[in-house]
Every structure is written in structure tokens, then in C-alpha cells.
Amino acid sequence: MKSKIQLANTDAQIDGCCAVMQQLRPHINTEDFLSRVRLQQTSGYRLAYAAQQDKVVAVAGFRIGENLAWGRFLYTDDLVTSADCRSNGLGTQMLDWLKSHAKQQNCDQLHLDSGFQRLDAHRFYEREGLPKTSYHFSTEI
């Protein structure tokens, strides 16, 4: 079933994305979700979602950026389909929407990082034409 994907702009739309986002980011409190998204929006973060029968079933957080390594790009911070809706094409539909949005925004590339433990996600990304291209390194400060 094809779902309409749209940007979450209102407080109600953003709040509606929380339960699905918590499946990927369980450390985020429901009470803090809206304020955290609004704060990130000041740096270009956008939240897209797919709904079925007025229930959010997939969410993607992303931003448009530009750097010397990639040129203009869409970076996907978060991409999650509700556990009870997986393997129904929603992830593919959301990824296709992100690629289309990136093209509309004159981006040259789409990027995302994924934790080593998320093997099912890695299989999905590779099946969707996103090969592993690098390692991401980080440290706490």
C-alpha cells in the first residue's frame, strides 16, 4: 500500500512521529521530542513521514548540506519504519522519496550512517543501491 510522504511542519505532525522514531532512538523522551526536533530545525533538520489511516508508519530525519568531499548532499540522520509495518515497501518508498527530494534540492549525493549491529538495515540499504563506502569514526568529548 503506497503511503503519502510529507514533511512534518506542525507541532502535531512532529509529535505524531515520536513513537516510530523511538523505535530507532529509544533514548529520546516523548516529552523532549518536539523541542529537540524544533532545535535541530534551526540547523536545517527536516522530518518526513508516511502515514496510513492517520497513523505514522515511517519516519526520516534529514538535512541538506554541502562540503568539499561530497558537494551538495542530503544526509539522512534517521530512517525507520514501524516494526509492525516492515517488509511492506515503506522503507523503499521513504528512501525513494528522500532521493527525489535530494534531486529537487540539487543535491549530488544521498548519505547515511548505520550502526554495525543493524545488519537487517544494511541488507536493505545495499538492496536499494546504497553500497558501503566508508567507516565513520567518533569519540566523546
N, CA, C and O of each residue as an XYZ file, in Angstrom:
564
protein
N       0.840     -1.186      0.000
C       0.000      0.000      0.000
C       0.881      1.242      0.000
O       1.682      1.440      0.913
N       0.736      2.061     -1.002
C       1.531      3.271     -1.133
C       1.011      4.330     -0.161
O      -0.190      4.587     -0.085
N       1.933      4.931      0.571
C       1.584      5.965      1.536
C       2.054      7.314      1.030
O       3.056      7.411      0.322
N       1.331      8.345      1.396
C       1.757      9.703      1.069
C       2.844     10.105      2.068
O       2.672      9.971      3.280
N       3.945     10.593      1.545
C       5.030     11.078      2.399
C       5.011     12.589      2.356
O       4.900     13.202      1.294
N       5.120     13.173      3.534
C       5.118     14.636      3.615
C       6.040     15.100      4.733
O       6.430     14.320      5.602
N       6.379     16.371      4.696
C       7.213     16.950      5.737
C       6.362     17.260      6.961
O       5.234     17.741      6.849
N       6.919     16.978      8.119
C       6.259     17.307      9.383
C       6.596     18.759      9.714
O       7.741     19.081     10.031
N       5.604     19.620      9.639
C       5.818     21.042      9.894
C       5.139     21.521     11.169
O       5.682     22.372     11.873
N       3.972     20.994     11.475
C       3.242     21.454     12.656
C       3.697     20.665     13.883
O       4.281     19.588     13.765
N       3.419     21.217     15.050
C       3.748     20.509     16.288
C       3.059     19.153     16.329
O       3.664     18.164     16.740
N       1.802     19.097     15.908
C       1.048     17.840     15.926
C       1.678     16.814     14.988
O       1.761     15.637     15.340
N       2.124     17.234     13.804
C       2.764     16.313     12.870
C       4.081     15.788     13.440
O       4.378     14.598     13.337
N       4.856     16.671     14.035
C       6.134     16.264     14.624
C       5.889     15.302     15.781
O       6.517     14.245     15.851
N       4.981     15.658     16.690
C       4.649     14.774     17.813
C       4.175     13.413     17.327
O       4.469     12.394     17.951
N       3.444     13.391     16.219
C       2.940     12.143     15.675
C       4.035     11.198     15.208
O       3.799      9.998     15.064
N       5.226     11.724     14.971
C       6.366     10.917     14.516
C       7.143     10.292     15.676
O       7.983      9.418     15.460
N       6.872     10.726     16.876
C       7.687     10.339     18.025
C       7.715      8.837     18.266
O       8.798      8.269     18.408
N       6.585      8.185     18.317
C       6.542      6.756     18.664
C       7.357      5.912     17.682
O       8.052      4.983     18.094
N       7.278      6.226     16.400
C       8.059      5.472     15.409
C       9.538      5.813     15.564
O      10.379      4.915     15.523
N       9.872      7.092     15.741
C      11.271      7.483     15.900
C      11.885      6.814     17.125
O      13.066      6.467     17.108
N      11.110      6.630     18.180
C      11.643      5.997     19.390
C      12.037      4.538     19.157
O      12.815      3.983     19.933
N      11.524      3.922     18.122
C      11.953      2.558     17.796
C      13.400      2.542     17.323
O      14.093      1.536     17.476
N      13.857      3.646     16.751
C      15.247      3.790     16.326
C      16.074      4.496     17.394
O      17.242      4.166     17.601
N      15.477      5.453     18.063
C      16.158      6.293     19.057
C      15.429      6.184     20.398
O      14.796      7.147     20.829
N      15.507      5.023     21.070
C      14.732      4.817     22.302
C      15.148      5.717     23.466
O      14.408      5.838     24.442
N      16.297      6.336     23.379
C      16.766      7.220     24.441
C      16.054      8.579     24.455
O      16.195      9.336     25.416
N      15.301      8.891     23.418
C      14.619     10.188     23.344
C      13.282     10.105     24.069
O      12.434      9.275     23.742
N      13.110     10.967     25.049
C      11.863     11.024     25.813
C      10.766     11.676     24.996
O      11.014     12.623     24.250
N       9.559     11.168     25.137
C       8.405     11.734     24.447
C       8.269     13.221     24.751
O       7.968     14.017     23.862
N       8.492     13.595     26.007
C       8.339     14.992     26.424
C       9.349     15.920     25.766
O       9.085     17.113     25.615
N      10.502     15.391     25.373
C      11.577     16.204     24.790
C      11.584     16.201     23.267
O      12.276     17.013     22.652
N      10.821     15.298     22.649
C      10.927     15.088     21.211
C      10.658     16.360     20.410
O      11.481     16.743     19.579
N       9.544     17.011     20.638
C       9.188     18.209     19.872
C      10.255     19.291     20.008
O      10.675     19.865     19.003
N      10.696     19.576     21.218
C      11.686     20.643     21.404
C      13.018     20.279     20.760
O      13.710     21.155     20.242
N      13.387     19.005     20.786
C      14.636     18.587     20.145
C      14.554     18.730     18.630
O      15.500     19.203     18.001
N      13.439     18.329     18.045
C      13.269     18.488     16.597
C      13.274     19.971     16.235
O      13.955     20.375     15.292
N      12.525     20.782     16.973
C      12.477     22.227     16.683
C      13.868     22.848     16.779
O      14.220     23.690     15.953
N      14.657     22.453     17.764
C      16.017     22.991     17.887
C      16.869     22.567     16.692
O      17.604     23.384     16.138
N      16.777     21.306     16.294
C      17.552     20.833     15.144
C      17.104     21.508     13.856
O      17.913     21.697     12.947
N      15.830     21.873     13.764
C      15.347     22.556     12.563
C      16.060     23.885     12.354
O      16.170     24.345     11.217
N      16.541     24.506     13.407
C      17.266     25.769     13.248
C      18.590     25.558     12.514
O      19.188     26.512     12.016
N      19.047     24.290     12.450
C      20.269     23.947     11.718
C      19.976     23.208     10.418
O      20.886     22.648      9.806
N      18.712     23.200      9.989
C      18.369     22.615      8.702
C      17.740     21.232      8.745
O      17.415     20.679      7.695
N      17.561     20.661      9.920
C      16.967     19.328     10.045
C      15.515     19.365      9.596
O      14.781     20.301      9.911
N      15.104     18.333      8.852
C      13.720     18.185      8.408
C      13.255     16.791      8.769
O      14.055     15.859      8.850
N      11.969     16.656      8.984
C      11.376     15.380      9.345
C      10.298     15.056      8.333
O       9.349     15.819      8.155
N      10.450     13.911      7.666
C       9.447     13.444      6.712
C       8.783     12.203      7.303
O       9.403     11.445      8.048
N       7.508     12.012      6.958
C       6.815     10.845      7.499
C       5.795     10.301      6.510
O       5.279     11.011      5.647
N       5.527      9.005      6.674
C       4.479      8.337      5.918
C       3.416      7.908      6.924
O       3.732      7.403      8.001
N       2.167      8.111      6.562
C       1.062      7.726      7.439
C       0.091      6.834      6.681
O      -0.100      6.974      5.473
N      -0.511      5.922      7.414
C      -1.580      5.084      6.893
C      -2.731      5.152      7.892
O      -2.550      4.875      9.077
N      -3.890      5.513      7.418
C      -5.077      5.652      8.262
C      -4.791      6.547      9.466
O      -5.122      6.207     10.602
N      -4.174      7.690      9.200
C      -3.843      8.700     10.214
C      -2.858      8.228     11.273
O      -2.777      8.828     12.345
N      -2.105      7.162     10.994
C      -1.086      6.670     11.921
C       0.264      6.726     11.223
O       0.414      6.191     10.125
N       1.245      7.366     11.844
C       2.593      7.433     11.281
C       3.201      6.040     11.288
O       3.205      5.360     12.314
N       3.715      5.619     10.137
C       4.273      4.273      9.999
C       5.748      4.275      9.580
O       6.411      3.242      9.670
N       6.265      5.408      9.129
C       7.683      5.518      8.757
C       8.111      6.965      8.917
O       7.327      7.887      8.689
N       9.366      7.155      9.314
C       9.890      8.494      9.583
C      11.317      8.584      9.059
O      12.078      7.619      9.135
N      11.671      9.743      8.531
C      13.053     10.018      8.127
C      13.419     11.431      8.550
O      12.707     12.387      8.240
N      14.520     11.555      9.250
C      15.082     12.862      9.589
C      16.289     13.096      8.701
O      17.115     12.202      8.519
N      16.392     14.290      8.151
C      17.480     14.554      7.194
C      17.828     16.027      7.180
O      17.129     16.856      7.763
N      18.909     16.333      6.512
C      19.348     17.720      6.323
C      20.069     17.832      4.987
O      20.630     16.856      4.488
N      20.048     19.006      4.424
C      20.797     19.299      3.200
C      22.088     19.986      3.615
O      22.079     20.873      4.469
N      23.190     19.582      3.016
C      24.472     20.192      3.345
C      25.356     20.283      2.119
O      24.987     19.863      1.022
N      26.507     20.830      2.333
C      27.491     20.956      1.264
C      28.868     20.888      1.896
O      29.135     21.539      2.906
N      29.747     20.084      1.287
C      31.129     20.036      1.748
C      32.055     19.709      0.577
O      31.599     19.397     -0.522
N      33.346     19.785      0.828
C      34.314     19.537     -0.235
C      34.313     18.078     -0.687
O      34.529     17.790     -1.864
N      34.071     17.164      0.241
C      34.128     15.736     -0.095
C      32.980     15.306     -0.991
O      33.190     14.533     -1.926
N      31.763     15.791     -0.728
C      30.577     15.279     -1.407
C      29.873     16.301     -2.287
O      28.976     15.929     -3.044
N      30.239     17.547     -2.217
C      29.464     18.582     -2.906
C      28.169     18.814     -2.141
O      28.159     18.781     -0.911
N      27.091     19.046     -2.853
C      25.785     19.250     -2.201
C      25.159     17.879     -1.965
O      25.122     17.053     -2.876
N      24.668     17.629     -0.757
C      24.184     16.307     -0.396
C      22.982     16.380      0.538
O      22.749     17.386      1.209
N      22.237     15.300      0.559
C      21.198     15.096      1.558
C      21.735     14.042      2.507
O      22.054     12.928      2.091
N      21.835     14.394      3.783
C      22.305     13.457      4.790
C      21.112     12.973      5.599
O      20.366     13.771      6.168
N      20.943     11.661      5.644
C      19.844     11.050      6.375
C      20.313     10.726      7.789
O      21.127      9.826      7.996
N      19.788     11.470      8.753
C      20.124     11.251     10.160
C      19.386     10.036     10.720
O      19.951      9.253     11.484
N      18.127      9.888     10.335
C      17.242      8.881     10.913
C      16.365      8.313      9.805
O      15.854      9.054      8.966
N      16.197      7.005      9.807
C      15.303      6.356      8.850
C      14.745      5.109      9.520
O      15.490      4.175      9.815
N      13.440      5.088      9.759
C      12.845      3.962     10.476
C      11.415      3.729     10.022
O      10.647      4.669      9.813
N      11.079      2.468      9.876
C       9.706      2.039      9.624
C       9.226      1.342     10.885
O       9.980      0.585     11.495
N       8.004      1.581     11.278
C       7.434      0.942     12.457
C       7.594     -0.573     12.350
O       7.368     -1.152     11.287
N       7.979     -1.204     13.436
C       8.256     -2.643     13.441
C       7.084     -3.465     12.912
O       7.292     -4.484     12.252
N       5.863     -3.034     13.194
C       4.700     -3.801     12.752
C       4.329     -3.547     11.294
O       3.352     -4.104     10.793
N       5.106     -2.707     10.614
C       4.823     -2.393      9.201
C       6.000     -2.706      8.280
O       5.957     -2.376      7.095
N       7.038     -3.332      8.801
C       8.218     -3.613      7.981
C       7.932     -4.682      6.941
O       6.992     -5.465      7.071
N       8.757     -4.697      5.912
C       8.654     -5.644      4.788
C       7.386     -5.447      3.978
O       6.874     -6.388      3.371
N       6.879     -4.214      3.971
C       5.709     -3.859      3.165
C       6.022     -2.771      2.146
O       5.106     -2.202      1.552
N       7.306     -2.474      1.935
C       7.697     -1.482      0.942
C       7.792     -0.063      1.443
O       8.130      0.832      0.668
N       7.506      0.182      2.718
C       7.542      1.550      3.232
C       8.956      2.118      3.275
O       9.165      3.293      2.972
N       9.923      1.288      3.648
C      11.313      1.746      3.677
C      11.785      2.146      2.293
O      12.444      3.173      2.127
N      11.450      1.338      1.303
C      11.810      1.650     -0.082
C      11.121      2.935     -0.525
O      11.732      3.784     -1.174
N       9.861      3.070     -0.174
C       9.120      4.267     -0.549
C       9.733      5.510      0.095
O       9.857      6.545     -0.559
N      10.118      5.418      1.366
C      10.727      6.561      2.052
C      12.086      6.878      1.434
O      12.402      8.047      1.214
N      12.878      5.872      1.156
C      14.185      6.100      0.544
C      14.037      6.710     -0.846
O      14.800      7.606     -1.206
N      13.082      6.246     -1.622
C      12.816      6.839     -2.938
C      12.409      8.303     -2.798
O      12.832      9.144     -3.591
N      11.584      8.612     -1.785
C      11.169      9.996     -1.548
C      12.387     10.852     -1.203
O      12.523     11.970     -1.699
N      13.272     10.326     -0.356
C      14.478     11.077      0.019
C      15.352     11.345     -1.209
O      15.875     12.447     -1.373
N      15.508     10.343     -2.066
C      16.296     10.531     -3.292
C      15.654     11.585     -4.187
O      16.352     12.436     -4.738
N      14.350     11.537     -4.333
C      13.640     12.515     -5.146
C      13.768     13.916     -4.555
O      13.988     14.887     -5.279
N      13.629     14.010     -3.250
C      13.758     15.312     -2.581
C      15.180     15.853     -2.762
O      15.374     17.044     -3.004
N      16.171     14.963     -2.641
C      17.567     15.373     -2.838
C      17.764     15.933     -4.246
O      18.433     16.949     -4.435
N      17.180     15.262     -5.220
C      17.282     15.731     -6.606
C      16.623     17.108     -6.763
O      17.173     17.991     -7.420
N      15.453     17.281     -6.162
C      14.753     18.575     -6.217
C      15.569     19.688     -5.571
O      15.463     20.850     -5.964
N      16.376     19.334     -4.586
C      17.204     20.311     -3.875
C      18.595     20.445     -4.499
O      19.503     21.022     -3.900
N      18.748     19.902     -5.718
C      20.008     19.976     -6.464
C      21.183     19.326     -5.745
O      22.314     19.803     -5.834
N      20.914     18.242     -5.037
C      21.970     17.500     -4.359
C      22.632     16.539     -5.342
O      21.996     16.024     -6.261
N      23.913     16.314     -5.125
C      24.674     15.368     -5.934
C      24.636     13.965     -5.341
O      24.791     12.980     -6.063
N      24.429     13.870     -4.023
C      24.515     12.583     -3.348
C      23.539     12.515     -2.182
O      23.072     13.535     -1.675
N      23.241     11.270     -1.767
C      22.492     10.991     -0.542
C      23.405     10.150      0.335
O      24.048      9.220     -0.150
N      23.467     10.469      1.617
C      24.332      9.750      2.558
C      23.558      9.365      3.799
O      22.585     10.024      4.168
N      23.998      8.287      4.445
C      23.518      7.920      5.778
C      24.557      7.048      6.443
O      25.361      6.402      5.770
N      24.543      7.027      7.756
C      25.373      6.128      8.548
C      24.449      5.118      9.208
O      23.273      5.397      9.440
N      24.989      3.946      9.508
C      24.202      2.912     10.172
C      25.121      2.130     11.100
O      26.227      1.752     10.714
N      24.663      1.891     12.318
C      25.465      1.165     13.299
C      25.809     -0.241     12.830
O      25.021     -0.876     12.130
N      26.977     -0.723     13.213
C      27.431     -2.049     12.807
C      26.417     -3.152     13.138
O      26.301     -4.129     12.399
N      25.693     -2.997     14.236
C      24.770     -4.031     14.695
C      23.494     -4.128     13.866
O      22.754     -5.101     14.011
N      23.214     -3.166     13.013
C      21.950     -3.116     12.268
C      22.059     -3.864     10.931
O      21.907     -3.274      9.861
N      22.318     -5.145     11.013
C      22.571     -5.956      9.816
C      21.374     -6.004      8.871
O      21.553     -5.967      7.653
N      20.161     -6.087      9.409
C      18.979     -6.087      8.537
C      18.888     -4.776      7.756
O      18.552     -4.777      6.572
N      19.184     -3.670      8.415
C      19.167     -2.370      7.738
C      20.225     -2.330      6.640
O      19.978     -1.798      5.557
N      21.393     -2.886      6.914
C      22.471     -2.879      5.914
C      22.067     -3.655      4.668
O      22.323     -3.216      3.547
N      21.434     -4.813      4.866
C      20.962     -5.595      3.715
C      19.945     -4.783      2.911
O      19.974     -4.779      1.680
N      19.055     -4.101      3.616
C      18.056     -3.268      2.946
C      18.736     -2.157      2.141
O      18.414     -1.963      0.969
N      19.666     -1.430      2.751
C      20.331     -0.322      2.052
C      21.074     -0.809      0.818
O      20.997     -0.187     -0.241
N      21.785     -1.910      0.948
C      22.527     -2.428     -0.202
C      21.579     -2.900     -1.298
O      21.850     -2.692     -2.481
N      20.477     -3.527     -0.921
C      19.479     -3.956     -1.903
C      18.879     -2.745     -2.625
O      18.488     -2.848     -3.788
N      18.805     -1.604     -1.940
C      18.249     -0.383     -2.508
C      19.295      0.461     -3.236
O      19.016      1.603     -3.603
N      20.492     -0.082     -3.450
C      21.502      0.613     -4.244
C      22.410      1.535     -3.460
O      23.020      2.428     -4.049
N      22.525      1.357     -2.160
C      23.425      2.159     -1.328
C      24.543      1.254     -0.806
O      24.388      0.641      0.250
N      25.646      1.162     -1.512
C      26.744      0.303     -1.052
C      27.482      0.930      0.134
O      27.435      2.143      0.341
N      28.156      0.092      0.899
C      29.023      0.593      1.978
C      30.198      1.294      1.323
O      30.866      0.721      0.462
N      30.455      2.538      1.727
C      31.528      3.296      1.085
C      32.578      3.809      2.058
O      33.623      4.294      1.623
N      32.330      3.716      3.372
C      33.320      4.232      4.319
C      32.993      3.751      5.721
O      31.932      3.179      5.973
N      33.929      3.998      6.623
C      33.704      3.830      8.042
C      33.508      5.208      8.647
O      34.056      6.195      8.157
N      32.740      5.269      9.692
C      32.520      6.529     10.408
C      33.200      6.378     11.770
O      32.956      5.394     12.468
N      34.032      7.314     12.152
C      34.736      7.265     13.413
C      34.261      8.393     14.310
O      33.954      9.485     13.833
N      34.201      8.131     15.617
C      33.762      9.179     16.535
C      34.346      8.938     17.922
O      34.808      7.841     18.236
N      34.318      9.961     18.728
C      34.723      9.865     20.127
C      33.909     10.858     20.934
O      33.469     11.881     20.409
N      33.712     10.564     22.187
C      33.004     11.500     23.054
C      33.978     12.552     23.541
O      35.150     12.262     23.783
N      33.500     13.758     23.681
C      34.310     14.887     24.130
C      33.824     15.321     25.509
O      34.366     16.263     26.086
